Amino acid sequence: METEILRMICANQGAVNTEDLVYNLFSGDPKKLSEIICNQEKFVSCCPNGQPKVVARTRLRLCKVKDCLGICRGLHLCKNFLFSGFCQFTQLRRGCCFSHELTSDHNQRLLRQHELESLSREELCTLLLQSDYTLLPDICYNYNNGDGLFGRCQDGDGCRRLHICETYISRECSCWKNHDFTAPQPFKALKARGVPDTLFQSLKAAYSNKQALRLAGVSDHGQQSQRGRGRGGHQLSRGFRGNRGNHSSRQDLHRARSLSDIAANIDGFDLYSSNGLNESDDENSPTSDIIVAATRNRSNHQRFHNARSLSDIHAAVSDVAAKGGEWQNNRQRPARDKTEICMYFIKGHCKHDDRCFKAHDKMPYRWQVQEGHQWTDLPDNETIERDYCDPSNSYSSTSPAVHFDTMTCGQNKVRRLSTENSVIEPTFIHTTEWLWYWQDEFGRWNMFASATGGHKAADINSTKLEEKFLANDKDVLEFTASSHSYSLSFQDMMQTNKHYGTKRLVCRRPRFVSAADVLTKRVRRPLVQTSTPIPETWDKTQIPQTGYSRISLQPSSEEFREVVALFSETMKGCDIINIERIQNKALWEAFQLQKNQMKTKNKGGNVTEEKLFHGTDSKFVDTICHHNFDWRICGTHGTSYGKGSYFARDARYSHHYTGDTDVRAMFISRVLVGDFTKGSSDYRRPPSKDGGGINFYDSCVNDVMNPSIFVVFEKQQIYPEYLIQYKTTNMFIDGTVPKRASGSSLAVAQQSVVVPRQVAVGEPLVLPTAAVVQRPAVVHKLNTILSQTTPRHLLSTASSMYSTGGTVNRPTPPTPFSTLSSRELLDFSENVNYKEYVAELVKKFSRSGT
């Protein structure tokens, strides 16, 4: 079982939340997990940012000696091969000095010794990156301290350590420091250590795990360390260096270190709590027993405060050992007022049982009324909560009613217990999500960042407001909605229009969760084997575990303007109704996995990625957002270059495939076009590069030198990023298209693409006079016929004309031309030899004398 857990953790970027392991492998029983992960040779339990997790580790290291005779305890493996499965030095004449055989006798012996023989190269790489301190450069301490471009670092861009924010490693951060491993300085430092591009997306997890191991007290040599910054800490370590082989000496050392830490931090003990610890400390730790025992050896708090000698604490240790901790069962605990609900108990089990400092309840909220000095639960808990979550209610519908503004029920005080705020613990289930509303001139309550009731959406949502509120509940925040600027006072719960001075009430209420919702959430989601970082622009509160969310972009945002600029290069005058960001975690992770695989196939080189357009009928939008593009389900836009999903460089081209509805739908997608070649109608996949059956192109195009149409055969190469909904009321389709800069390695000069024939929607088809004889009556007659004839009818007529040797019957007038779609116009202009057909019509009418 240890091996299975280790493989699972390594496949999940080296660390897994403890609760994930408990609920996915041990049916909610943490004791079984504790029995396995107590092996500190392989696992370390830590709690960074309040989130318990298990981090994998090993004592195994890479051997750094060239041509080692095999007497070392290190793995004989090339670092480059470990990183990517490929070593560029093998292609040089002198070759590589290190082994590339993971299955050699020496390596297999060491892997069996450390019980790592079942790990793949990728999993072993993940494990060694966070365990072997020599593989990755350290984060620069001086850069993270001080102001300025390089902080206090004197080496600047030449620093061998990483100039990257330490806070960003463990959690989200918005400070001025660098948060990008591909920035010039970190990129240079990482490349100097031989780190390939394929590992860059997993570096944050690797450094986060290294940091967690360090904070948990695990040094690079695998020993529990309590390093002091002063001289005393180092002298203590040196004093015991000679007794490394003696077991009892190591026990004394461990105890001495623990006691030294307790003596140094004795001021931090909470003498007025039940156990001398803060609520955030672990009551089950050995240190807590020592602390409580030490407090019992003093008759009052003052005597304990003055006791600073280690002898007193040694006495406490002896007391614990002699009595076996039996005194814990007899000590009197003061009653603790529990004001927060335990999320673990809601899910089914809390290991602290009655000792938990949080309230145990089956719901994430509980309404209570104060009667005397006691708080008792109110009946109709869910009804009160439902009423409270509606900002238009000031009273509950129960009897007696709860007054939400004063938090009273009759003459008695009322309070609401709840779970942790979702902003503080965004990855936990059963947290409390708070929503923010403002009241309009009609008395209706509108949620922030939602365009309802004819009001423009604000550029700030409930999550951002909650973050600011928790940071400072007396702050005044400024935001915009459309062209208006507002200020919001948290203390007064009032927003003010800065130009007109209009004031509106603001309120904050939780999102309602029913008992049925709680039961649904109680089922733990499956353990995700890969943790692909989501884009920074995504709304973290709107990422479902399955399916997708469509997030409307604010017109004032930079993201919105970028999409509009891309769309408007070839589509001018359109009325853009809405632009939505598609947030589908499953599709994004599949896209990133495909990208990494293509990079590996490209030997670590970059993969060409384009932002391309795809017009579609509105009925296919939900299917694409949920399942991605699939031409077998959503139809095809042609097979001229292969049977796959078609994408266009220019929005103008994709517009002709958006159907005939009033509001059109067009996607902007990320497409991994990679290495492409000219397509063919019989292709069901890209052709081979060398005629074999292994090395294939990634996509097909219409023109290799100047591609404007791309065909992709694997949907994992596509991510539908944005959905544009627009009207064509005053649309002008530009016929001269400036070529966008392509990510392709081909050096193509910018040039204009002239559309052969441009016809706006609803415009009658007029015959060019240069194509006919100068007989005005004939021109007028042909224009009359063509203006009443559909392009589809003309296509069939032309086909009949060519098959019968140039004879043609006069076409019968079907629907008026003004009802035709722009797609039909494009079909006609691209598929009919216009001049030749006109000439045949001229001959026809000339012979008939009309």
C-alpha positions, 0 to 999 in steps of 0.5 A: 500500500505504501508503494501505491500511495507513493506512486499516486503522490508522485503522479500528483506533482509530489503532494496530495491533500491529506483529506483526499487520501483519506476519503479516496483510499480509506473511506474516511478513516484517517487512522489507516492512513496514519499507519502508512504515512508514519514512514518518514523515509517516504512521507512527511505530513505538513500543514502549509497555509492551514491545509494538511497534506502529505508530501513525498520524499526520499533519501536517494540522490543522483551521483555527481561523480563522472565515471564513478566506480559504483561504490557510492550510494547515489543513482547513476543517471544523467540529470538531463535524461532524468528531466526529459528522457532525452540528453542532447549531449548524446548527439555530440561526438564526445557523448555524455559522461553519465549513464542513461540506463535507469534499469542498470544493475546498480540503479535497480539495486538502489531503487529496490533498496529505497522501494522506488523500483515501481516508479516511472522516470517522470514520477522519479523525477518529481520525487527527486526534484523536491528531495535533492537540493542540488537539482534546482536553484534556490530562491534568492532570499535577498531578492525577497527582502527589500525594495527595488527591481532586485530587492537587496540582491547585489548580483541583479540579473547575474544572480544564480538563485531565482528572483521569484516571489516566495509567497507566490510559491505557496499561495496566490499573490499579487505583489510587485515581485516576479511570479513567472518562472519564464521571466528572463532572470529565473529562466536563465538560472534554471537553464544554467541548471539544465532544467528543460521547458517541459518542467516549467509548469510543474516548478511551482509545485516542486518549490512549494513541496520543497518549502513544505518539507523545509517548514516541516523540519526535514533537512536535505539529509532526511533528519528532523531539524530544528535549526536556530538562527543564533549561535546556540542552535549551531553549538547544540548541533555540534555538541551531539555530532559525535554520538550519531551512531548511538540510539539513546544519544539521538533520543537525548538530542531530540528531547534536548532540541524539543526542550530548548525550543519550548524554553525559547518560546515559553512566552508564546504559551496561552496560559488561559486556554484549556491546554496552554496552546493556541487553537491552531496548534495540534493538541495531539502533539507530544509538545502539547503534553509537555506544555500542559504537564509543565503548567501543572507543576506550578500552582499559578500562572505567575509561578509558571511564567517565572519558571524558565529553567529546563529542570522544570520542564524536564520534571514535566517530561518525567511526569508525563512518562511516569503517569502515561498521560492518565492525568489528561482524562482527569483534568478539568476543561473550561467550557469553550464557546465554539463559534465556527463549524467544523467542516471535517465533521460535516463530511463525516469524521473529525479526528479530534471528536469532543476535543475539537475547538469547532462546533460539530454540526451536520449543516454548514450553518446554525442559528442560535438564540441566547437564553440567559448565559446559554446559546440554544439552537433555533428551530427551522434552521434551514428556513431561517437561512433561506430567508437570510440569504435573500437580501430583500428580507429583513425578517425571517418567515418563522414564528417568532421571527428573527430580525436580521438587521439587529440579529435579535429574536424578540428581546433575545440576541441571535447569532449565526454559526458558520464554516470557514469563509470560502475566500480563506479556504478556496479549495475546501468544500462546505465553506461559506461563500458570501455574496455582495448586493446593491439596491437600485432606485426601484428597491431591487437588490442586484449582485455585483458584477451582474448585468441585471435590471438594465444596469451595467455590470461593475468591474468588481465581483463578490469574491474581490469585495469579500477579500477587501472586506476581510482585509479591512472592514473599515476600508473605502473601495473604489470601482467602476460600472460602465462609465461611472465611478463609485466608492463603497464604504464597508463601515457604512455599507453604502456605495456613492456615485462619485459624479452625481453623489447618488447613494445606494445601500449595500449588503452582504449575504451568504449563498444558500445551501440546502440540506440536499446540497450538503449531502451531495457535496459530502461525496468526495470528488475523485482524486485528480492525478494531475494538477495543471495550473489554471490561467491567472485570468480565470475566476477561481470561484467559478470553476466546476469540477465537471462541466464548464462556466461561462464568465462574462468579461467586463467591457473595461477589462484588458482581456475584453479589449484584447478579444475585441481588437482581434475580432475587429481586425476583419469584422468592423461595425458589428454590435458585440452583445457579449464576450464570455470566457469559457472555464472548463477545467477538464478541457484545459487540463487535456489541452495542457497535457497535449501541449506537454506531449507535443513539446516532448515529441519536439525534444523540449522545443516550443509548440506553435500555438495560435488563437483562431476563429470558429463560427458555428450555429448557436445550437452547437455552443453548449456542446462545444463548451462542454465536450470541445470541438468534434466535427462528427457531432457539430458538423463540418465546414467543409472537407477541402483540406481534410476531415477535421475541425476547421479554424480561420485566422480571420474572423471575416472568414468564420463569420460565414458559418455562423448561421442565419440567426439575429445574434451570431456566435463565434469562438476564439480558440487556442489551437496547437497547430504545431508543424503543419502541411498542405491539406487534402480532402481525403485526409482523416489525420495529418500525413506522415513527415517521412513516409513512415507510421510514427512521425506525423504532422500536427495539423493541415492548412490551406497554404503553407507559406501564408496559412489562413485556414487550419484543420485539426484532427485531435480535439485535445489540440483545441481549447475553446477560450472565448465565445463572442455573441454579436449582431450584424446590423451595421457590419462591414466586412473588410476585404483587405486583411492585414496578416496577423503575426503567426507563431509559426517558425516560417518567416512569412512577410506581411501581405494583404489578402484580397477577397475575390468578391465581397457582397454584404448581407442582403445586397442584390447580386449585380452582374459586372458589365465588363463580362458581357457585350455592351447591350444594356437590355441584356445586362438589365435582363440578366441582373433582373434574373440573377437578383431573383435567383439563389446561389444554390440554384445558380450552382446547380444550373452551372453544373448542369450547363457544364455537363451538357456541353454549354447549353443552359435553360433559363433559371426559374426565379425562386426566393428573393435574393435579399433573404440569402445568407452570407454563407450562401453568398460565399459558396457562390463566389468561391465555387462558381466560375462567375465570368464563364457562367455569365458568358454562357448566359449572354450567349443564351440570351443573344441567340434567343434574341432577347 
